[in-house]
Amino acid sequence: MTTDSNKKTSKIVEYFKLRWYTITNFFLGILAYAWLIVASLVVLVPVIWMISAAFTRGNLLTSVPLIPDPSKWSLSNFEFIFSYKSNPAQAIADFPGAFLRTSQIAILNTLGVTFFSVLTGYAFARLRFKGKKAMLLTMMVLQMFPSFMGMVALFLLFRTFGILNNPNYLALIYIAGSIPYNTFLVRGFMRNIPKSLDEAAAIDGASPLQILRLILFPLIVPIIGFLAVSAFMGPWLDFILQARFLQPENITVSVWLFRTTDPFNTLFYNPLRFMAGALLVAIPIMVVQFFMQKYLVYGLTSGAEKG
């Protein structure tokens, strides 16, 4: 009798444990979904409001309704963006021109950052030379200082060499400023690749550049993708250098957007046009991130495994 009662007791205990486990998982699932819904609303509500503001006619943010009404939307802000010219003699409107100039800087920056970061990362990861540790420490210290701290010196250099007010040369500043950080990423990624591959290729007569191009390059595509995406986004998000190094006829999208938020600039001030322009600027960034998102996650985590 005692044995039977113990079995019944154990079954009851197991039953209540199972029920408790099921109820707990049920409520945890509800909390998880509730958290995801709240997080999604925090992200999506400002975006939806921004889209509504971009299509709202007027000059002030107070004219934007809290609840979007697509039936009252207008394309007036976009018509201004694609048609307004500060100088009637211009071939294209101000915003499309600024958009193209920013795209050129972004492409040049992407190519330059990828090329030089891969070369320097390969040199520090695979080659042996004097002063290697000292150079690494120097580059680590340089990461602590943002590039705009030397803006005055860079401005004087650009003016001395006659390349001031030339958007494409801004890529030189972006490329040079990103090399230290990206070098450590590429170096950390390459150190995860066995050196036996390099040694086998060297025995077969391959040069260091051939080893990089034929052996290592196909293996470091993830980190290259991450570098390319990061470099492409940089010029779209910068304002300080572009505002100081470029004249009004050669401005970029960030400077153009700033003009629409400056209340002292009565000719261009219109926050709703800022929303429309920002919506257009977000398109290339979102497209690049959508197609390269696997490189953003995998490249960053892999490059940080070893220092």
N, C-alpha and C positions, 0 to 999 in steps of 0.2 A: 504493500500500500504506500509505503514511504517513497519507493522508487517511482511509482506512477504519479504521485503528487508532485514530486520534484520535476518529472518530465512535463507535467501540465504547467507548472510554474515557469519553467524555462521557456516553453512555447509562448506563454502569455507575455513574458518579458521580451522575447524576440519580436513578437507581434507589435508591441508598443514601441520598441526601438525602430522597427521598420516604418510604422506610422509616423513617428517623430521625424525620422530621416526624410520621409516623403513630404511632410508638411513643411519642414525647414527648407528643403530644396525648392518647394513651390513658392514660398515667400521670398526666398533669395532671388529666384527667377523674376518675380514681380519687381523687386527692388532694382535688379539689374536693368530690366527693360525701362523702368521709370527713369533711372539715371540716364540711359541712352536717349530717351525721348527729350529729357530736359537739356542734355548736352547738344542734341540736334537742334532744338529750338534756339538755344543760345547762339549757335552758328548760323542758322538759316534765317532767323528773323531780321538781323541787320542786313543780310544780303538781299532779302525780299524787299525790305524798305528802301535799300539803295536802288534796286531796279525800278521801284515805283517812283522814286525821286527823279531818276534819269528820264522818265517818260512824262513827268509832270510839267505843265506849262507854268511859267512864272519866274521870279527872281529870288525868292526866299524859301528857306526850308520849312517855314511855317505853313506854306501852301501845300505841303505834302500831307495827305490824309493818313491817319494811323492805320486804317484798313485799306489796302490797295483797291482801287476801282479801275480795272482795265478799260472800261467803257469811256473813261475820261482821259485816257492817256493821249499824249501828243508826241510827235517826232521833231518838235521845234528845236529842242536842245541839240539833237544830232544834226539837224539841218544847219544850224549855226556852226557847229564843230567842223563840218565838211565843206563849208562855203566861205567862212570869214577869212579875209586876207588883210593883214596889217598894211601891206603895200600892194596896191592894185597891179603892179608890174610883176608880181610873183607868179610863177608857173602853177603852183598848187597852193591850197589853203594852208593856214598856219599849223593846224593840228595834224593833218596827214603828213606834212613835211617833218614835223617834230617826231611823229611816229616812225617814219622811215629812218631818220637820223639815229634814233634810239635803237632801232633794229640793227643798223649797221654797226653801232658800237657793241651791241650785245653779241653779234656774230663774231666780230673781231676779238672780243674778249673771250668768247668760248674757245675759239681756235688757239689763241695765244696761251691761255691758262692751261688748256689740255696739253699742248705741246711742251711747254716749259716745265710744267709740274711733273709730267711723266719722265722727262729727261733728268731733272734734279732728283726726283724720288728714286729713279733707277741708280743714279750715281751714288747716293747715300746708302742704298740698300744692298748693292752688289759690288761696288768698286772699293778699292782700298787706296787711300792717298793721304798725304800729310795734311794736318789741320782739319780733318774730318769732324772730330768731336767739337772743336772750337767753333767751326762753322755751324754745326747743329745747335749749339748753345746760343750762338748769336741769332740764328733764325728763330729760336724759341723766345728769346727776349723781344725780338721785333714784333712778334705776334701780340705783345701786350699794348702796342701803340697803334691806334687807327691811322690810316693813311692821311686823313684830313688834318692831322696835327702838323704835317709839313706843307700845308696848303700855300703858305706865303712863299716858301722856297720853291715849290713847284710852279707857282704862278710866275715868279721871276725867271725860272729856267725856261718855261714855255715862251715867255715874252722875249727872252734873249735869242732863242733859236727861231723865232718867228712862227711858231705853231700855235699861238694863242688863238682862240675863237675857231678852232678846227675840231669838230666833234670826234672825228676818228682817232685823234691822238690821245683823247682821254682814256682810250683802251690801254695805253701804256701804263697809266697810273693804276688802273684796276688790275692789270696783269701782274705788275711788280708787287702790289700790295697783297695779292692772294698767294703768291708763290710759297712763302714760309709755311703757312697753315696747310696748304695742299701737298707740299713736299712730305710732311709728316704723315699725311693720310696715305699717299702712294707708297711711301717707305714701309709703313706698317702693313699694308696689304701685300707688298712684294715679299716681305719677310716670312709670310705664311706659305710661300711657294718654295719647295725644296731646291736647294742649290745644286743638287745632283743633275737637274735638267740643264743648268748653265754649264756645268763641268763636262757633261756628255757632249753638248754642242761645241764647247771649246776644243775638246779632243778631236772632233771632226773638222776643225779648222774655222769655226765661226768666230767672227769678230764680236766685240761687245755690242755694237749697234745691230748686228745681225741677230744676236741672241735676244736683244730687246724686241726687235721687229718681228722675228719669226717664232720665237719660243714664248716670251713673256707677254707680248702684246695681246694675243688671244685669251690669255688667262686673267688679264687685269681689265677686261672690258667693263665689269661692274663698277669699279672705282672710277674709270674714265667717264662712264655715264653719269655718275654722281658729280664729278668735277664739271662736266659740260652743263648740266642742269643748273648747278649753283652759279657758274660763271655767266650763264645766259640771263639769270634773274637779276644779277647785281646791277647793271646799268639801268634797268627799269625802276629800281627802288632807290637809287641815289638821287640826291638833290643838291647837296652843298657844293660839290666840285663842279657840277654842270651849271649851277647858277653863277658861279664866280668866273669860270673859264670861257663862257660862251656869251656872245652878244645876242640881242633879241632876234636877229635874222637867222640864227643858228641854234635856237633853243631846242631842248628835248621835251618829252611829254611831261616829265616831272615838273619842269619849270613852267610849262604851259598850264598845267593843272594848278600850280601855286598861284598864278595870276588870277584865276577864277575864285580864289578864296581870300584875296587881299582886299579888305574893304576900302583901302585908300586908293586902289586902282579902280575907279568908278567905271572905266570903259569896259573892263573884262569881268568885274565882280559879279558872280552868279554861281552860288553853291550847287544849283541844280545842273549846270553845265559841268561842274566838277564831277558830279556823280555819273553823268553820261560819259565823260572822258575816262574816268576811272574804270567804268564798266568795259570800255573798249580795250584799255590797257591790260585788264585782267585776262582777256581772251588768249593772247599768246602764252602767258605764264601758265594758265590752266591747261592749255593744250600740251605744252611741253611736260608739265608735271604728270598729266594723265598718262602719256605714253612712256614716261621714264620713271614712274613711281617705284618700280621694283629696284632700280639702280639707286634711288634715293635712300631706301631702307637698307638694302643689302650692302651697298658700297660703303655707307657710313659706318655700320656696325663692324664690317670686316676690316675696314681700314683702322679701326680703333683697337683691334685685338692685341697688337704688339706695338711698343713705342719705338 
